[in-house]
C-alpha cells in the first residue's frame, strides 16, 4: 500500500510564439501520425496519510514466577506481548498525472513560420508546470518513509541474569568395607559442578537486591563514618539505585518502546465518499485495509461547494468549439477530508481535489501560461 513518488523537473523546448497553439485531448482513437508537438497531463489528487505509531514490547523477567515469593511483588509482567498506539496523524495531498486527462499541444503553421520560441516546462511524470521556462527551486522529496526508533535505555536487557550458572557441590559418600569380619567405614568427598535451578538463581538475585538496599541505607545514614562530599554521596546512591533497578527487572520484566512512521496514498473517486486506508489493532499494529481483526481507518470525503453551474457552462462551451482550443487546465473542487482514529484523535482538513473539479481550455492565443502544479489550475497567463 505504501508507494513512493519522486518528481524531477525538466524542460522541453518547442516552437511557439506570438501566435496560436492547438491542443487536443488524447484518446484511443486520436491520430497524431503527422503532428509535431508535446504531450502533457493534468494532475489528479492523492490524499497522503501519515501515521505515527508507538509499539511497546513487554518482556517478562526470567524470575517473574518468583517475584511474589521472594520480593512480595504481584504487579509484574508474566508473559511477553506487544501493544500499539497511534500517537499522531496528518493529512496532505500530492499530485500525479491523470491518465484520463492527457493532451497533445501543436503549433499552427503561422507560429512555425514566425520562428519564435518559448519554453514549455513539464515534470518528469508529464505534468504541465510552466510555459514560461521557469522551474521550482527544489524538486519534491520522497513521499514515503518508514522510521524505527528504539528506546536507547533498554539495549542491554536482563544484564545480571545468571551471572554464574553453575555452583560447586560436595557430596559425602560413606562406604562400608568388611575385612576379616571387621566392618570399616570409609568416608569420601565427591566434588562436582551442578547447574543452578531457576529458583536458586532467583534467590541469589533477591539476596543481591537486599544487599544493595542495605548498602544504600548505610551510605545515606553515614554508617561508613567517612566524610564524603555531597556530590560523591549522590553519585554513589545513583549508581546503587541503577544497579537495584537492573536486578529488579529480572522479576518485574521490562518494556521496550519503538516508534514507527507509516505513509499511505489514497485516491479520491467520484463513486466513493468513504475510502479505506488501513486497519489498526492494539495487538498487531497496522495491517492491510482488507484485513480483519482491528479498527478500520477510513477517509470520509465531503464536497464543500456546488460546482454544477460551472460544470454546465463548461460543458456547453466545450461542445460549441471543438477545433480551436488552447491549453486545457483544471478548476479543482474544495473537499473536506475527515479521519477518525479514536475518541481522542481525529483529523479534519480541507484540500483542493483536482478530479472532483472540471476541465476546460484557454484561448489558443495564450502561449505563456503558468499552472499550479498541485491542481492543474491556471496561475498566470499572457494572451497575445
Phi and psi in degrees as a GROMACS rama.xvg file:
@    title "Ramachandran Plot"
@    xaxis  label "Phi"
@    yaxis  label "Psi"
@TYPE xy
-75.0059  135.589  UNK-2
-127.522  162.615  UNK-3
-124.305  122.879  UNK-4
-118.028  129.421  UNK-5
-134.879  119.22  UNK-6
-103.79  127.804  UNK-7
-124.054  135.501  UNK-8
-97.1546  135.675  UNK-9
-132.358  168.799  UNK-10
-123.528  144.378  UNK-11
-120.043  124.678  UNK-12
-97.8508  122.183  UNK-13
-140.432  159.875  UNK-14
-78.1723  123.205  UNK-15
-144.961  -169.679  UNK-16
170.968  -150.664  UNK-17
-82.9985  53.0949  UNK-18
-138.193  -130.242  UNK-19
-132.39  152.039  UNK-20
-118.615  156.166  UNK-21
-124.282  127.061  UNK-22
-123.547  134.429  UNK-23
-131.999  150.023  UNK-24
-76.8689  139.12  UNK-25
-91.5745  122.707  UNK-26
-125.92  -177.492  UNK-27
-66.8982  -20.5357  UNK-28
-102.109  3.96816  UNK-29
-71.7516  128.264  UNK-30
-104.252  112.431  UNK-31
-121.156  26.8293  UNK-32
-62.53  -36.4842  UNK-33
-107.989  19.139  UNK-34
-107.109  148.099  UNK-35
-119.084  129.088  UNK-36
175.798  -151.181  UNK-37
-143.89  142.778  UNK-38
-87.5656  146.243  UNK-39
-148.943  160.232  UNK-40
-126.906  147.311  UNK-41
-85.787  152.793  UNK-42
-83.5655  153.858  UNK-43
-116.259  154.659  UNK-44
-101.377  132.615  UNK-45
-111.691  142.856  UNK-46
-88.6573  124.611  UNK-47
-96.692  115.389  UNK-48
-106.725  121.028  UNK-49
-114.823  125.077  UNK-50
-118.727  135.133  UNK-51
-112.115  119.133  UNK-52
-114.541  150.328  UNK-53
-115.945  128.686  UNK-54
-110.181  126.941  UNK-55
-112.153  118.019  UNK-56
-97.0813  116.438  UNK-57
-96.2644  120.567  UNK-58
-115.99  123.38  UNK-59
-71.4782  142.151  UNK-60
-71.7841  151.637  UNK-61
-64.4118  -19.1199  UNK-62
-114.416  27.4041  UNK-63
-59.0185  -37.4399  UNK-64
-70.9256  -12.1319  UNK-65
-106.935  6.48875  UNK-66
-64.5676  -41.9  UNK-67
-71.067  -35.5503  UNK-68
-71.4791  -42.0281  UNK-69
-106.914  -19.3056  UNK-70
-123.753  -0.782507  UNK-71
55.6374  45.4722  UNK-72
-119.395  125.45  UNK-73
-106.853  -27.1687  UNK-74
-86.0983  76.452  UNK-75
-131.35  160.563  UNK-76
-80.774  121.683  UNK-77
-102.385  -13.7126  UNK-78
-151.938  157.017  UNK-79
-79.7562  136.568  UNK-80
-161.749  164.212  UNK-81
-115.934  152.543  UNK-82
-140.764  131.657  UNK-83
-115.44  149.978  UNK-84
-147.849  142.08  UNK-85
-87.2284  120.369  UNK-86
-90.0287  -36.7942  UNK-87
-158.379  157.405  UNK-88
-149.854  141.373  UNK-89
-136.223  151.859  UNK-90
-121.37  135.16  UNK-91
-143.874  179.713  UNK-92
-128.03  152.609  UNK-93
-133.345  162.643  UNK-94
-118.062  136.643  UNK-95
-132.13  157.567  UNK-96
-61.875  137.453  UNK-97
-91.0561  113.48  UNK-98
-64.5182  -15.863  UNK-99
-92.2609  -2.46887  UNK-100
-129.218  63.8786  UNK-101
-108.491  135.7  UNK-102
-131.514  159.213  UNK-103
-125.257  122.07  UNK-104
-104.451  128.396  UNK-105
-126.757  165.302  UNK-106
-105.53  146.21  UNK-107
-73.0764  165.337  UNK-108
-61.2885  -33.1648  UNK-109
-63.0834  -41.0411  UNK-110
-66.2218  -42.3328  UNK-111
-63.4727  -36.3515  UNK-112
-70.2686  -33.255  UNK-113
-70.0753  -25.8066  UNK-114
70.6818  20.0824  UNK-115
-93.0518  155.749  UNK-116
-130.927  154.809  UNK-117
-145.817  144.668  UNK-118
-79.5891  134.817  UNK-119
-113.992  107.921  UNK-120
-92.1587  131.852  UNK-121
-125.58  154.424  UNK-122
-77.8467  165.62  UNK-123
-63.5009  -28.5175  UNK-124
-82.6992  -0.912717  UNK-125
99.5508  9.94395  UNK-126
-79.3989  138.378  UNK-127
-71.3706  133.615  UNK-128
-119.454  -53.0814  UNK-129
-155.677  134.851  UNK-130
-99.3934  9.63041  UNK-131
-105.249  -5.92035  UNK-132
92.7846  5.86087  UNK-133
-93.6363  151.564  UNK-134
-125.148  156.122  UNK-135
-68.796  159.896  UNK-136
-64.5852  -40.5905  UNK-137
-139.279  147.22  UNK-138
-73.7926  159.884  UNK-139
-66.9125  148.889  UNK-140
-85.2865  171.124  UNK-141
-58.2078  140.857  UNK-142
-100.22  2.76183  UNK-143
-133.106  142.651  UNK-144
-153.761  153.906  UNK-145
-134.927  116.693  UNK-146
-121.437  132.14  UNK-147
-122.789  124.385  UNK-148
-121.868  122.42  UNK-149
-95.7883  156.254  UNK-150
-72.5627  113.322  UNK-151
-68.0381  -14.7001  UNK-152
-82.9833  -3.99668  UNK-153
-125.551  34.5595  UNK-154
-74.165  -35.4792  UNK-155
-109.996  84.4422  UNK-156
-87.7555  149.226  UNK-157
49.991  54.276  UNK-158
-61.6885  -36.1388  UNK-159
-103.663  24.9146  UNK-160
-75.4955  117.747  UNK-161
54.6072  64.8098  UNK-162
-59.9218  -43.034  UNK-163
-128.364  116.909  UNK-164
-86.3401  -11.4265  UNK-165
-119.809  152.218  UNK-166
-135.053  155.907  UNK-167
-89.7605  126.955  UNK-168
-120.134  136.016  UNK-169
-112.606  125.969  UNK-170
-113.437  136.343  UNK-171
-93.6259  122.834  UNK-172
-114.371  124.576  UNK-173
-111.147  123.354  UNK-174
-114.565  134.84  UNK-175
-100.126  125.66  UNK-176
-121.014  128.747  UNK-177
-100.441  120.322  UNK-178
-127.001  113.197  UNK-179
52.4634  53.7422  UNK-180
65.4819  10.0982  UNK-181
-109.586  128.178  UNK-182
-94.7208  125.785  UNK-183
-120.286  131.862  UNK-184
-98.101  125.477  UNK-185
-111.447  132.44  UNK-186
-105.981  129.131  UNK-187
-122.732  147.862  UNK-188
-106.801  121.139  UNK-189
-100.83  114.982  UNK-190
-105.532  129.58  UNK-191
-156.364  161.278  UNK-192
-99.6248  130.592  UNK-193
-124.606  141.074  UNK-194
-72.4592  136.595  UNK-195
-72.7634  147.335  UNK-196
-80.8082  164.795  UNK-197
-61.8318  -36.8651  UNK-198
-68.354  -37.8067  UNK-199
-62.7795  -41.8695  UNK-200
-67.4344  -34.9092  UNK-201
-65.4604  -38.1032  UNK-202
-63.8686  -43.0547  UNK-203
-61.1756  -43.3016  UNK-204
-64.679  -40.58  UNK-205
-64.5067  -40.2135  UNK-206
-64.0047  -38.6422  UNK-207
-63.4374  -39.5878  UNK-208
-61.9342  -42.0458  UNK-209
-62.844  -39.6203  UNK-210
-64.8795  -40.8826  UNK-211
-64.2942  -42.97  UNK-212
-64.5646  -37.6941  UNK-213
-66.0156  -39.3248  UNK-214
-64.493  -38.2318  UNK-215
-65.1672  -41.028  UNK-216
-62.5727  -44.2813  UNK-217
-63.8312  -38.1525  UNK-218
-67.2394  -46.3189  UNK-219
-71.9968  -34.5685  UNK-220
-81.9691  -5.47789  UNK-221
77.5031  28.0833  UNK-222
-60.4671  -33.7054  UNK-223
-70.4719  -18.1494  UNK-224
57.6701  34.1601  UNK-225
-114.874  127.027  UNK-226
-77.391  72.6442  UNK-227
-67.3033  151.241  UNK-228
-69.8857  155.275  UNK-229
-59.567  -38.8162  UNK-230
-65.7583  -35.3248  UNK-231
-68.4536  -43.1955  UNK-232
-62.2409  -43.2364  UNK-233
-62.795  -40.1318  UNK-234
-66.2828  -46.0933  UNK-235
-64.0008  -40.4231  UNK-236
-64.183  -38.9489  UNK-237
-62.4069  -42.4299  UNK-238
-67.6404  -37.1636  UNK-239
-66.2114  -39.7013  UNK-240
-62.9577  -41.3395  UNK-241
-63.2116  -42.2918  UNK-242
-65.9331  -40.8309  UNK-243
-62.0971  -41.9878  UNK-244
-62.5946  -39.1803  UNK-245
-66.9779  -37.6037  UNK-246
-70.7823  -34.6643  UNK-247
-65.2309  -31.7316  UNK-248
-62.3613  -21.4111  UNK-249
-64.0653  -23.6012  UNK-250
-103.782  -43.5566  UNK-251
-83.0343  -23.5049  UNK-252
84.4652  177.525  UNK-253
-136.831  165.865  UNK-254
-126.98  132.618  UNK-255
-109.894  132.019  UNK-256
-108.791  132.706  UNK-257
-132.016  149.009  UNK-258
-117.818  130.786  UNK-259
-119.104  143.431  UNK-260
-119.852  122.6  UNK-261
-114.21  144.882  UNK-262
-128.46  129.771  UNK-263
-124.493  149.185  UNK-264
-121.602  123.324  UNK-265
-124.055  131.41  UNK-266
-96.993  118.75  UNK-267
-66.9501  140.681  UNK-268
-129.679  157.456  UNK-269
-66.4296  -28.7952  UNK-270
-78.5548  -25.5546  UNK-271
-122.485  129.633  UNK-272
-96.1753  -14.1854  UNK-273
-121.017  122.039  UNK-274
-117.769  123.803  UNK-275
-72.2555  142.273  UNK-276
-109.946  -57.4471  UNK-277
-166.832  -177.152  UNK-278
-121.021  133.856  UNK-279
-115.634  133.691  UNK-280
-128.966  137.237  UNK-281
-67.1027  -19.0878  UNK-282
-99.1731  -30.4545  UNK-283
-120.892  -2.16099  UNK-284
81.7237  -141.017  UNK-285
-85.279  133.4  UNK-286
-131.737  170.959  UNK-287
-61.1571  152.367  UNK-288
-61.4268  -25.3588  UNK-289
-89.9834  -2.85884  UNK-290
-74.4597  160.238  UNK-291
-109.462  172.15  UNK-292
80.017  54.1053  UNK-293
173.687  -176.373  UNK-294
-91.9282  126.168  UNK-295
-76.7517  126.962  UNK-296
-100.156  120.885  UNK-297
-133.064  156.636  UNK-298
-102.163  133.447  UNK-299
-111.493  122.915  UNK-300
-103.92  141.245  UNK-301
-144.933  120.474  UNK-302
-66.0108  138.026  UNK-303
-99.5035  -6.1388  UNK-304
-149.589  161.799  UNK-305
-103.094  111.66  UNK-306
-101.875  14.5788  UNK-307
-63.6807  -38.5293  UNK-308
-65.9303  -44.0125  UNK-309
-63.3469  -42.9461  UNK-310
-62.6941  -37.7354  UNK-311
-64.7989  -43.3721  UNK-312
-64.9152  -42.8061  UNK-313
-64.3711  -42.0736  UNK-314
-61.0102  -42.5536  UNK-315
-64.8259  -42.104  UNK-316
-64.8608  -41.1938  UNK-317
-67.8333  -28.918  UNK-318
-83.9237  -19.953  UNK-319
-74.75  -48.5443  UNK-320
-122.674  102.887  UNK-321
-101.523  -5.05544  UNK-322
-107.672  -29.9401  UNK-323
-111.951  77.5179  UNK-324
-124.707  141.754  UNK-325
-94.0503  -153.419  UNK-326
-67.5175  132.746  UNK-327
-80.529  145.966  UNK-328
-144.459  172.328  UNK-329
-115.188  145.891  UNK-330
-110.448  101.601  UNK-331
-72.2351  160.566  UNK-332
-108.494  132.629  UNK-333
-72.5925  133.742  UNK-334
-134.062  134.821  UNK-335
-90.026  130.229  UNK-336
-118.932  124.842  UNK-337
-119.061  145.75  UNK-338
-145.414  121.036  UNK-339
-107.25  121.306  UNK-340
-103.269  -31.4062  UNK-341
-164.061  -174.859  UNK-342
-66.4874  -30.2257  UNK-343
-100.411  -17.7938  UNK-344
-120.035  109.166  UNK-345
-136.166  146.68  UNK-346
-122.718  134.704  UNK-347
-140.626  122.658  UNK-348
-146.514  161.195  UNK-349
-122.452  128.108  UNK-350
-133.28  152.544  UNK-351
-77.8326  126.163  UNK-352
-110.97  115.989  UNK-353
-61.8895  -49.2317  UNK-354
-69.8789  -11.8864  UNK-355
-87.6084  -8.86362  UNK-356
-91.0033  -148.604  UNK-357
-130.999  158.765  UNK-358
-115.923  131.761  UNK-359
-145.413  -171.737  UNK-360
-133.613  159.761  UNK-361
-90.3186  169.461  UNK-362
-62.9781  148.127  UNK-363
-61.16  -22.4914  UNK-364
-82.6644  -2.68752  UNK-365
-82.5495  97.7729  UNK-366
-108.625  -1.9857  UNK-367
-129.146  101.411  UNK-368
-134.772  140.955  UNK-369
-120.32  128.333  UNK-370
-101.417  154.887  UNK-371
-76.7556  116.451  UNK-372
-62.6217  -33.1979  UNK-373
-74.7128  -26.6442  UNK-374
-121.938  -18.5334  UNK-375
81.5888  9.34817  UNK-376
-83.4568  160.667  UNK-377
-78.4824  129.322  UNK-378
-98.6169  -52.4305  UNK-379
-137.122  157.265  UNK-380
-154.747  139.038  UNK-381
-121.171  121.315  UNK-382
-107.906  122.893  UNK-383
